[in-house]
């Protein structure tokens, strides 16, 4: 199988995550009392990654002939059973001018095709939904 794209990221103890030659982001745990409010966190990065990927996939499926939007919510909860924490993640897809049934069909197809969805879809704490179209 040929590689279509490759990237990497690093994170150290300096409070930054980096993509070599590109993105350089201040990061902080949302659980730390003294966390920098302008820094991002893994929950936000996961939400951005999935929203971007799932909406991009939906756009491919509608051949960019209608507007779509994806909203992703990520929550951090204590893991049950512990130790540690777990994400609970919900994606909401909407499409301008599609019926609920057609939006559901689009969501099913996009979720089956999106690489981030493929990575996380079998997790018990991941779910997808449709909603009324609202421009992002």
Secondary structure, DSSP 8 states (H G I E B T S, - for coil): ---S-----EE-TTSEEE-TTS-EEEB--TT-TT--TTSB-HHHHHHHHHHHHHHHHHHHHTTTSS-EEEEEEEEEEE-SS-SSEEEEEEEEEEETT--HHHHHHHHHHHHHH-HHHHHHTTSTTEEEEE------
